[in-house]
Amino acid sequence: MAGKSQPGWETVYRENVGWVHRLLLAKVGNRADAEDLTTEVFLAALKPLRVDATTEQIRAYLVATARTVLAAHWRRLFGREITTIGLDEAGEIPVGAGENGNGPAGAATRHRLEAILAELPERAREVLRLRFLESYSLQDTADELGVTLANVKVIQHRALRLAARAAARIEERA
Amino acid sequence: MNDVNRFVDSLIGRRTPEPFRPDDEETEAMRGAVELQAALTADTAPRAEFAARLESRLAEQLDAPAETSTLASRRRVVQTAGIAAASLAAGVAIDRVVRGGPAPETAKPAGSWQNVMASHEVPDGGVREFDLDILTGYLVRTPEGLHAVSSTCTHLGCRLLLDARERQLTCPCHPAVFALDGDVVRYDLPIELPPLPRFDVRETNGVIQVFVPVKRA
């Protein structure tokens, strides 16, 4: 393409908003926060971007900004970071994943959920399945499994810690 | 542990969590909860209304008149608008002549053949942008031959960008995508979007020429 056609910020925004939002959604787990953080990233990042930056430079810069914004978000809420964006995560973004973003809906992530659950003991798996897939309350989960509320709280707490470790192991294997 | 339970409830209920000060074990449990919830939701694209709202916020911030050295492309917008106005005007004439197939030589409007680039600069399957001030476009060489298509969006005249991977022209201003032959691929606009005009093109002595159907001012 001729040197004249530098993309404007609108192009940079449109090509990148999809994966930035998806990355942050994967790190905070709820859409409202993912939207707020995506907004923060683009408000902070677009202004100082050079017009002649390459696609890779723009991605790297957006990942770095997202990392900072996510860290600040967790510190604000909990005084420490719950999830982080790794230095290597820029490389995992599929090329061209930006624009319409209507990838194979949920297939890959659903697979990931099953992979995490498969690593857990049966009781832990049942609790998390009811809670996250069926949106059961703790009380409903206790009733379903025939255990006390206090009991299901303990199981869930342990199950979540195991899930975090299982997810980390799956990440390493990938 | 109850704080973590509330955190999990907020995730499952898709709400923003309440702040507290978790210890190491609680942090690990929360990370597990985020992992699970993310695995359920992470593949979803941003809501269209969110993406549009953020874009207009960015426009307010970035298109401020003071900006010159950043991505805020005010200068480019002005420049593009000038080309767009001329190209749209030209497009009307071009469209009548070119779009319905080659017209007899005698029916051509006033204009001239202008050199664009050397033939070898557009290889087989290649797409190259050209800029003749009064009109801009892309040269495309396919097995069927060489053709030239306008790069001015038929909506509001923004300059289209080449998506080389998809072999499509996308509008940076509004959702509109054109094929390299000028046909509309898709768009999301409250209007009828005409296809892109095509220009007559010829190759003589290793030089590609495009017929510019209006005289330059």
Chai-1 contact restraints between the chains, C-beta under 6 A:
chainA,res_idxA,chainB,res_idxB,connection_type,confidence,min_distance_angstrom,max_distance_angstrom,comment,restraint_id
A,M1,B,E129,contact,1.0,0.0,6.0,A-B,restraint_1
A,M1,B,L162,contact,1.0,0.0,6.0,A-B,restraint_2
A,A2,B,E129,contact,1.0,0.0,6.0,A-B,restraint_3
A,K4,B,D131,contact,1.0,0.0,6.0,A-B,restraint_4
A,S5,B,E129,contact,1.0,0.0,6.0,A-B,restraint_5
A,G8,B,S73,contact,1.0,0.0,6.0,A-B,restraint_6
A,G8,B,P172,contact,1.0,0.0,6.0,A-B,restraint_7
A,W9,B,L62,contact,1.0,0.0,6.0,A-B,restraint_8
A,W9,B,L71,contact,1.0,0.0,6.0,A-B,restraint_9
A,E10,B,P172,contact,1.0,0.0,6.0,A-B,restraint_10
A,T11,B,P172,contact,1.0,0.0,6.0,A-B,restraint_11
A,V17,B,A51,contact,1.0,0.0,6.0,A-B,restraint_12
A,G18,B,A45,contact,1.0,0.0,6.0,A-B,restraint_13
A,H21,B,P46,contact,1.0,0.0,6.0,A-B,restraint_14
A,L25,B,A42,contact,1.0,0.0,6.0,A-B,restraint_15
A,A26,B,A38,contact,1.0,0.0,6.0,A-B,restraint_16
A,A26,B,A42,contact,1.0,0.0,6.0,A-B,restraint_17
A,G29,B,L11,contact,1.0,0.0,6.0,A-B,restraint_18
A,G29,B,V34,contact,1.0,0.0,6.0,A-B,restraint_19
A,G29,B,Q37,contact,1.0,0.0,6.0,A-B,restraint_20
A,G29,B,A38,contact,1.0,0.0,6.0,A-B,restraint_21
A,N30,B,L11,contact,1.0,0.0,6.0,A-B,restraint_22
A,N30,B,R14,contact,1.0,0.0,6.0,A-B,restraint_23
A,A32,B,T16,contact,1.0,0.0,6.0,A-B,restraint_24
A,D33,B,T16,contact,1.0,0.0,6.0,A-B,restraint_25
A,E35,B,F50,contact,1.0,0.0,6.0,A-B,restraint_26
A,T39,B,L54,contact,1.0,0.0,6.0,A-B,restraint_27
A,F42,B,L58,contact,1.0,0.0,6.0,A-B,restraint_28
A,L46,B,L71,contact,1.0,0.0,6.0,A-B,restraint_29
A,K47,B,T70,contact,1.0,0.0,6.0,A-B,restraint_30
A,L49,B,L71,contact,1.0,0.0,6.0,A-B,restraint_31
A,V51,B,L71,contact,1.0,0.0,6.0,A-B,restraint_32
A,L77,B,P19,contact,1.0,0.0,6.0,A-B,restraint_33
A,F78,B,P22,contact,1.0,0.0,6.0,A-B,restraint_34
A,G79,B,R21,contact,1.0,0.0,6.0,A-B,restraint_35
A,I82,B,T27,contact,1.0,0.0,6.0,A-B,restraint_36
A,I82,B,M30,contact,1.0,0.0,6.0,A-B,restraint_37
A,I82,B,R31,contact,1.0,0.0,6.0,A-B,restraint_38
A,T83,B,R31,contact,1.0,0.0,6.0,A-B,restraint_39
A,T83,B,V34,contact,1.0,0.0,6.0,A-B,restraint_40
A,G101,B,A45,contact,1.0,0.0,6.0,A-B,restraint_41
A,N102,B,A45,contact,1.0,0.0,6.0,A-B,restraint_42
A,A105,B,D43,contact,1.0,0.0,6.0,A-B,restraint_43
A,G106,B,D43,contact,1.0,0.0,6.0,A-B,restraint_44
A,T109,B,A39,contact,1.0,0.0,6.0,A-B,restraint_45
A,T109,B,A42,contact,1.0,0.0,6.0,A-B,restraint_46
A,T109,B,D43,contact,1.0,0.0,6.0,A-B,restraint_47
A,R112,B,A39,contact,1.0,0.0,6.0,A-B,restraint_48
A,L113,B,A39,contact,1.0,0.0,6.0,A-B,restraint_49
A,F132,B,L36,contact,1.0,0.0,6.0,A-B,restraint_50
A,S135,B,I12,contact,1.0,0.0,6.0,A-B,restraint_51
A,H157,B,M1,contact,1.0,0.0,6.0,A-B,restraint_52
A,H157,B,A29,contact,1.0,0.0,6.0,A-B,restraint_53
A,L160,B,A29,contact,1.0,0.0,6.0,A-B,restraint_54
A,L160,B,G32,contact,1.0,0.0,6.0,A-B,restraint_55
A,L160,B,A33,contact,1.0,0.0,6.0,A-B,restraint_56
A,R161,B,E28,contact,1.0,0.0,6.0,A-B,restraint_57
A,R161,B,A29,contact,1.0,0.0,6.0,A-B,restraint_58
A,R161,B,G32,contact,1.0,0.0,6.0,A-B,restraint_59
A,A163,B,G32,contact,1.0,0.0,6.0,A-B,restraint_60
A,A163,B,L36,contact,1.0,0.0,6.0,A-B,restraint_61
A,A164,B,E28,contact,1.0,0.0,6.0,A-B,restraint_62
A,A164,B,R31,contact,1.0,0.0,6.0,A-B,restraint_63
A,A164,B,G32,contact,1.0,0.0,6.0,A-B,restraint_64
A,A167,B,E35,contact,1.0,0.0,6.0,A-B,restraint_65
